[in-house]
């Protein structure tokens, strides 16, 4: 079966070598960082596609989509595989559509919009944007590896979200070209509000082929860390910096001890037993930030310039969900949840959770701006895994006390935190993928109609 599928797909490409059946390669390109979750690790172990196809342009994507539609072959789209929900792991075999060779930056407009193919990696985009006086509005902690298409398909925000919100906010994504799996596949351009039809849908309702991503004027940045005797002190200082518009910042994170004891390469800037604040601040404001931290009883432990993705140390490598990776390296029983706390009641929420679950949960907070412009304490708390039942108990209690949870221990879109309750993503799938061939099983509210032809 694989040989006949390989031969048929090879006819759709200019170079048949870009159709891959080698089992080890297919296995590797069928995986992401799903193992951050012990639940998904058990559920998804052994899942893989049948074949990998690597198109180099939109015409080849259309040809592959046309073949898959005619022959009812599932397609799972892959970026760089840096997601954590098993977004790009095929549940029904079929084609793994690896877009990594569609990696061109087609240009940056005078108004600061990057026009790029989905396989473009974020680090080269950032570097080229800076050369032209721009920078990305936000990027995940996986900057060095992640692709633009993967970020838009499976991510939501990151470093920069303190100023520019999440991908879904403030017209950060200007337009998307998407290949459909209709009876006759076509390219549909989504602009403005229409991007939300397909944004953060895990490739379940369309295949990105071109992206218009808004940038922001470049800033000279510096990295900064300060230690505080208590988490409450550190949180209070970080919250003030995050909320005050006078500070030009790209990242504001606070860790409670012992999370940063897991960051082996940062031992020299970590004070044992103390909470740690990590900030990316405009270099011109660094002296004022140092003075503010010292007035707040903080001990400044590091300052240094940010010179792009290869900066050493790159402190963003320890924030957002990279924190989980460092924790797992220290003890594989650590996992995580994704949480949004109340700006006004977060301390009470922290207290209630600590009273009920003790040090099963450890806090690190990444402040971000929401779509209304308010600064909120987002978080990816570490959770010491006891059982799936205990994990679900923690999630349920969070929701009971008003903590928003995007559940990273399920492998479907609806509970992952970015599903729109107006059902626009489902409605789009019903039009663009009526046979349910795109990443099947990941949008569980979709049901193929029996009479669909």
C-alpha positions as CSV (number, residue, x, y, z in Angstrom):
1,X,0.0,0.0,0.0
2,X,2.8,2.4,0.9
3,X,4.6,1.8,-2.3
4,X,1.6,2.5,-4.5
5,X,0.8,5.6,-2.4
6,X,4.5,6.7,-2.8
7,X,4.4,6.3,-6.5
8,X,1.1,8.2,-6.8
9,X,2.3,11.1,-4.7
10,X,5.7,11.2,-6.4
11,X,3.8,12.1,-9.6
12,X,2.5,15.2,-7.9
13,X,5.9,16.6,-7.2
14,X,8.8,17.9,-9.4
15,X,11.2,15.7,-7.4
16,X,10.0,12.3,-6.3
17,X,12.8,12.2,-3.6
18,X,10.5,14.5,-1.6
19,X,8.1,11.6,-1.0
20,X,9.6,9.7,2.0
21,X,8.7,6.2,3.2
22,X,11.8,5.4,5.3
23,X,10.2,4.2,8.6
24,X,12.6,6.1,10.9
25,X,12.1,9.3,9.1
26,X,8.3,8.9,8.9
27,X,8.3,8.1,12.6
28,X,10.4,11.2,13.5
29,X,8.3,13.6,11.4
30,X,5.1,12.2,12.9
31,X,6.0,13.4,16.4
32,X,6.1,16.6,18.4
33,X,6.7,17.3,22.2
34,X,3.5,15.5,23.2
35,X,5.4,13.7,25.9
36,X,5.3,16.8,28.0
37,X,2.0,15.3,29.0
38,X,2.1,11.8,30.6
39,X,-1.5,11.4,29.5
40,X,-0.7,12.2,25.8
41,X,2.4,10.1,26.0
42,X,0.4,7.1,26.8
43,X,-2.4,7.9,24.3
44,X,-0.2,8.9,21.3
45,X,2.8,6.5,21.6
46,X,3.1,4.6,18.4
47,X,0.9,6.9,16.3
48,X,2.5,7.8,13.0
49,X,1.7,8.6,9.4
50,X,2.2,6.2,6.5
51,X,4.3,8.6,4.3
52,X,5.9,12.0,4.4
53,X,5.5,14.5,1.5
54,X,7.6,17.7,1.3
55,X,6.1,20.2,-1.2
56,X,8.1,23.3,-2.2
57,X,5.3,25.5,-3.4
58,X,1.6,26.1,-3.4
59,X,1.0,24.3,-6.7
60,X,2.4,21.1,-5.2
61,X,0.2,21.5,-2.1
62,X,-2.8,21.8,-4.3
63,X,-1.8,18.7,-6.2
64,X,-1.4,16.7,-3.0
65,X,-4.7,18.0,-1.6
66,X,-6.4,17.0,-4.9
67,X,-5.0,13.5,-4.8
68,X,-5.8,13.1,-1.1
69,X,-9.4,14.2,-1.6
70,X,-10.0,11.9,-4.6
71,X,-8.6,8.9,-2.8
72,X,-9.7,9.7,0.8
73,X,-6.2,9.8,2.2
74,X,-5.8,11.8,5.5
75,X,-3.4,14.7,5.7
76,X,-1.7,15.9,8.8
77,X,0.2,19.2,8.4
78,X,3.6,19.6,10.1
79,X,5.7,22.6,10.9
80,X,8.8,22.0,13.0
81,X,7.0,19.7,15.5
82,X,7.6,22.0,18.5
83,X,4.0,21.8,19.8
84,X,3.0,20.1,23.0
85,X,-0.5,18.9,22.4
86,X,0.3,16.2,19.8
87,X,-1.1,18.7,17.2
88,X,0.9,17.2,14.3
89,X,0.7,13.5,15.3
90,X,-1.5,11.6,12.8
91,X,-4.3,9.6,14.4
92,X,-5.4,7.9,11.2
93,X,-2.1,7.4,9.3
94,X,-2.0,8.8,5.8
95,X,0.2,11.7,4.6
96,X,2.4,13.8,6.9
97,X,2.6,17.1,4.9
98,X,5.9,18.5,6.0
99,X,6.0,22.2,4.9
100,X,9.6,22.9,6.1
101,X,10.9,23.4,2.5
102,X,8.3,26.2,1.9
103,X,10.6,28.5,3.9
104,X,10.9,31.7,2.0
105,X,10.5,35.2,3.4
106,X,8.9,36.8,0.4
107,X,9.3,40.4,1.7
108,X,8.6,43.0,4.4
109,X,6.3,45.8,3.4
110,X,7.1,49.4,4.2
111,X,4.4,49.3,6.9
112,X,6.0,46.4,8.6
113,X,4.2,43.3,7.5
114,X,6.2,40.1,6.8
115,X,5.0,38.1,3.8
116,X,6.2,34.6,4.2
117,X,5.7,30.9,3.5
118,X,4.6,28.7,6.3
119,X,7.9,26.7,6.7
120,X,10.0,29.8,7.4
121,X,11.6,29.5,10.8
122,X,11.0,32.3,13.3
123,X,14.7,33.0,14.1
124,X,15.7,33.9,10.5
125,X,12.5,36.0,10.2
126,X,13.4,37.9,13.4
127,X,17.0,38.4,12.2
128,X,16.0,39.7,8.8
129,X,13.2,41.9,10.2
130,X,15.7,43.6,12.6
131,X,18.0,44.3,9.6
132,X,15.1,46.3,8.1
133,X,14.3,48.1,11.3
134,X,11.5,45.8,12.5
135,X,11.1,42.8,14.8
136,X,8.4,40.2,15.5
137,X,5.6,41.3,17.8
138,X,5.8,38.0,19.6
139,X,7.4,34.6,19.4
140,X,7.4,31.3,21.4
141,X,10.2,30.1,23.5
142,X,10.9,27.7,20.7
143,X,12.2,30.6,18.6
144,X,15.2,28.8,17.3
145,X,13.2,25.9,15.8
146,X,9.6,26.9,15.3
147,X,8.1,27.8,12.0
148,X,5.7,30.7,11.2
149,X,3.0,28.2,10.0
150,X,3.4,26.0,13.0
151,X,3.2,28.9,15.4
152,X,0.0,30.2,13.8
153,X,-1.5,26.7,13.5
154,X,-0.7,25.5,17.0
155,X,0.6,28.3,19.1
156,X,-0.9,31.4,20.7
157,X,1.6,33.9,22.0
158,X,4.9,34.2,23.8
159,X,7.8,36.7,24.2
160,X,6.3,40.0,23.2
161,X,2.7,39.2,24.3
162,X,3.2,41.6,27.2
163,X,3.1,44.5,24.7
164,X,1.2,43.0,21.7
165,X,-1.2,40.4,23.1
166,X,-1.6,37.0,21.5
167,X,-1.7,36.0,17.9
168,X,-5.5,36.4,17.8
169,X,-5.3,40.1,19.1
170,X,-4.6,43.5,17.5
171,X,-4.5,42.4,13.9
172,X,-1.2,40.6,14.6
173,X,-2.1,38.2,11.8
174,X,-3.1,40.2,8.7
175,X,-3.9,37.5,6.2
176,X,-3.6,33.8,5.4
177,X,-3.8,31.9,2.1
178,X,-5.2,28.5,2.8
179,X,-5.6,25.4,0.6
180,X,-8.9,23.5,1.1
181,X,-9.9,19.9,0.7
182,X,-13.2,20.6,-1.1
183,X,-14.3,18.5,-4.1
184,X,-11.9,20.7,-6.1
185,X,-9.3,22.1,-3.7
186,X,-8.6,25.8,-4.0
187,X,-6.6,28.6,-2.4
188,X,-8.7,30.9,-0.3
189,X,-7.4,34.2,1.1
190,X,-8.5,35.1,4.6
191,X,-8.0,38.8,5.6
192,X,-8.8,40.8,8.7
193,X,-11.4,39.1,11.0
194,X,-11.6,36.2,8.5
195,X,-8.2,34.9,9.7
196,X,-10.0,33.6,12.8
197,X,-11.8,31.0,10.6
198,X,-8.5,29.1,10.4
199,X,-6.1,30.5,12.9
200,X,-5.0,28.1,15.7
201,X,-6.9,25.2,14.2
202,X,-4.0,22.6,14.1
203,X,-4.4,22.2,10.4
204,X,-7.9,20.7,10.8
205,X,-9.6,23.0,8.4
206,X,-7.1,24.2,5.9
207,X,-3.4,24.2,4.9
208,X,-1.5,27.5,5.2
209,X,0.6,28.4,2.1
210,X,1.2,32.1,2.6
211,X,1.1,34.3,5.7
212,X,1.0,38.1,6.3
213,X,2.4,38.7,9.8
214,X,2.5,42.1,11.4
215,X,5.8,43.3,12.8
216,X,6.7,46.2,15.1
217,X,9.6,48.7,15.1
218,X,12.8,47.2,16.5
219,X,14.0,48.1,19.9
220,X,17.5,47.6,21.5
221,X,16.8,45.2,24.3
222,X,18.5,44.1,27.4
223,X,18.0,41.0,29.7
224,X,17.5,41.5,33.4
225,X,17.1,39.2,36.4
226,X,16.4,40.0,40.1
227,X,16.0,37.8,43.1
228,X,13.4,38.5,45.9
229,X,13.1,36.9,49.3
230,X,9.5,35.8,48.6
231,X,7.3,34.9,45.6
232,X,4.8,37.6,46.7
233,X,7.5,40.3,46.6
234,X,8.7,39.1,43.2
235,X,5.2,38.9,41.9
236,X,4.3,42.4,43.1
237,X,7.4,43.9,41.4
238,X,6.8,42.0,38.2
239,X,3.1,42.9,38.1
240,X,3.9,46.6,38.5
241,X,6.5,46.6,35.7
242,X,4.1,44.6,33.5
243,X,1.1,47.0,34.1
244,X,3.0,50.3,33.8
245,X,3.0,51.6,30.2
246,X,6.1,53.7,30.8
247,X,8.2,50.6,30.8
248,X,9.1,49.3,27.3
249,X,9.3,45.5,27.8
250,X,9.1,42.3,25.8
251,X,9.0,39.8,28.6
252,X,8.1,39.9,32.2
253,X,8.2,36.5,34.0
254,X,8.4,35.5,37.7
255,X,9.4,32.1,39.1
256,X,8.9,30.7,42.5
257,X,11.6,28.7,44.0
258,X,12.6,25.9,43.3
259,X,11.7,26.1,39.6
260,X,14.8,28.1,38.6
261,X,17.0,25.5,40.4
262,X,16.2,23.3,37.4
263,X,17.9,25.8,35.0
264,X,21.4,24.3,35.2
265,X,23.1,26.8,32.9
266,X,21.8,29.7,34.9
267,X,23.2,28.7,38.3
268,X,25.3,31.9,38.6
269,X,22.3,34.2,38.3
270,X,20.0,32.2,40.6
271,X,19.9,33.0,44.4
272,X,19.1,29.8,46.3
273,X,15.8,29.8,48.0
274,X,14.6,33.1,46.4
275,X,12.1,33.9,43.8
276,X,13.4,35.2,40.4
277,X,12.1,37.9,38.1
278,X,13.2,37.8,34.4
279,X,12.6,40.8,32.2
280,X,13.5,41.9,28.7
281,X,13.6,45.7,28.9
282,X,14.5,48.5,26.5
283,X,18.3,49.0,27.0
284,X,17.7,52.7,27.6
285,X,15.5,51.9,30.6
286,X,17.9,49.4,32.2
287,X,19.4,51.7,34.8
288,X,15.9,52.8,35.9
289,X,14.7,49.2,36.1
290,X,17.7,48.3,38.3
291,X,16.9,51.2,40.6
292,X,13.3,50.2,40.8
293,X,14.1,46.6,41.6
294,X,16.5,47.6,44.4
295,X,13.8,49.9,45.9
296,X,11.5,46.9,45.9
297,X,14.1,45.0,48.0
298,X,15.2,42.9,45.0
299,X,18.8,41.8,44.3
300,X,19.8,42.3,40.7
301,X,21.6,39.1,39.7
302,X,22.2,39.7,35.9
303,X,22.0,42.3,33.2
304,X,23.2,41.8,29.6
305,X,22.3,42.8,26.1
306,X,19.9,40.8,23.9
307,X,21.6,40.5,20.5
308,X,19.1,38.1,18.8
309,X,18.3,34.4,18.9
310,X,21.9,33.4,19.5
311,X,22.4,35.5,22.6
312,X,24.1,33.7,25.5
313,X,22.5,33.3,27.9
314,X,19.1,33.5,26.2
315,X,16.8,33.9,29.1
316,X,13.7,33.4,27.1
317,X,14.8,29.8,26.7
318,X,13.7,29.3,30.3
319,X,10.3,30.9,30.1
320,X,6.9,30.0,28.8
321,X,6.7,26.3,28.1
322,X,10.5,25.9,28.0
323,X,10.2,26.0,31.8
324,X,8.4,22.6,31.6
325,X,11.2,21.1,29.6
326,X,13.8,22.1,32.2
327,X,11.7,20.7,34.9
328,X,11.2,17.4,33.1
329,X,15.0,17.1,32.7
330,X,15.3,17.4,36.4
331,X,12.5,15.0,37.2
332,X,10.3,13.4,34.5
333,X,7.3,13.4,36.8
334,X,6.9,17.1,36.3
335,X,4.2,18.2,33.8
336,X,2.1,21.4,33.4
337,X,-1.2,23.1,32.9
338,X,-1.9,26.3,31.0
339,X,-3.7,28.8,33.1
340,X,-5.0,32.4,33.1
341,X,-5.3,34.0,36.5
342,X,-7.5,37.0,37.5
343,X,-5.5,40.3,37.5
344,X,-7.5,41.4,40.6
345,X,-7.9,38.1,42.5
346,X,-4.8,36.1,41.5
347,X,-3.2,36.1,44.9
348,X,-6.4,34.6,46.4
349,X,-6.4,32.0,43.6
350,X,-2.7,31.2,44.3
351,X,-3.6,30.8,48.0
352,X,-6.6,28.5,47.4
353,X,-4.6,26.3,45.1
354,X,-1.6,26.1,47.4
355,X,-3.9,25.2,50.4
356,X,-5.5,22.4,48.4
357,X,-2.6,21.0,46.4
358,X,0.5,22.1,48.2
359,X,3.7,22.0,46.2
360,X,2.2,19.8,43.6
361,X,1.8,23.1,41.7
362,X,4.7,25.5,41.3
363,X,4.1,29.0,39.9
364,X,5.8,30.8,37.1
365,X,3.9,33.7,35.6
366,X,4.2,35.2,32.2
367,X,2.4,38.5,32.0
368,X,0.6,39.3,28.8
369,X,-1.8,41.9,27.3
370,X,-5.3,40.6,26.4
371,X,-7.4,41.7,23.5
372,X,-9.0,44.6,25.6
373,X,-5.5,46.0,26.4
374,X,-5.5,44.8,30.1
375,X,-2.4,43.1,31.5
376,X,-3.2,39.7,32.9
377,X,-1.0,37.1,34.7
378,X,-0.9,34.1,32.4
379,X,0.8,31.0,33.7
380,X,2.1,27.6,32.8
381,X,2.3,26.1,36.3
382,X,4.3,23.1,36.9
383,X,2.4,20.1,38.1
384,X,3.9,17.1,39.9
385,X,2.1,14.2,38.2
386,X,0.3,11.8,40.5
387,X,-2.3,10.3,38.3
388,X,-4.7,11.4,35.4
389,X,-7.5,11.6,38.0
390,X,-5.5,13.9,40.2
391,X,-4.6,16.1,37.2
392,X,-8.3,16.4,36.2
393,X,-9.1,17.3,39.8
394,X,-6.6,20.1,39.7
395,X,-8.0,21.4,36.4
396,X,-11.6,21.2,37.6
397,X,-10.7,23.1,40.8
398,X,-8.9,25.8,38.9
399,X,-12.0,26.3,36.8
400,X,-14.2,26.3,39.9
401,X,-12.3,29.2,41.4
402,X,-12.2,31.2,38.1
403,X,-8.8,30.2,36.7
404,X,-9.0,29.8,33.0
405,X,-7.5,26.5,31.8
406,X,-6.4,25.5,28.4
407,X,-6.0,21.7,28.9
408,X,-2.7,20.5,27.5
409,X,-3.5,16.8,28.3
410,X,-6.2,16.4,25.6
411,X,-5.5,15.8,21.9
412,X,-8.4,17.8,20.4
413,X,-8.9,21.4,19.6
414,X,-12.1,22.1,21.6
415,X,-10.5,22.0,25.1
416,X,-7.1,23.4,24.2
417,X,-8.1,27.0,24.9
418,X,-8.3,28.6,21.5
419,X,-11.5,27.1,20.1
420,X,-14.0,29.8,19.3
421,X,-17.4,29.2,20.8
422,X,-19.1,30.8,17.8
423,X,-18.2,27.6,16.0
424,X,-16.6,29.5,13.1
425,X,-13.7,27.0,13.0
426,X,-16.1,24.1,12.8
427,X,-18.2,25.8,10.2
428,X,-15.1,26.4,8.1
429,X,-14.1,22.8,8.4
430,X,-17.6,21.7,7.2
431,X,-17.0,23.8,4.1
432,X,-13.3,23.3,3.4
433,X,-12.9,19.7,4.6
434,X,-16.3,18.0,4.4
435,X,-14.8,14.5,4.3
436,X,-12.8,15.2,7.5
437,X,-9.4,14.3,5.9
438,X,-7.4,17.1,7.5
439,X,-5.8,16.0,10.8
440,X,-8.8,13.7,11.6
441,X,-9.8,13.2,15.2
442,X,-8.5,16.6,16.4
443,X,-11.8,18.6,16.1
444,X,-14.2,16.3,17.9
445,X,-17.3,18.5,17.3
446,X,-16.9,17.7,13.5
447,X,-18.9,14.9,12.1
448,X,-18.8,13.9,8.4
449,X,-22.3,13.9,6.8
450,X,-23.1,10.4,5.5
451,X,-24.3,11.8,2.2
452,X,-21.1,13.9,1.6
453,X,-19.6,13.1,-1.8
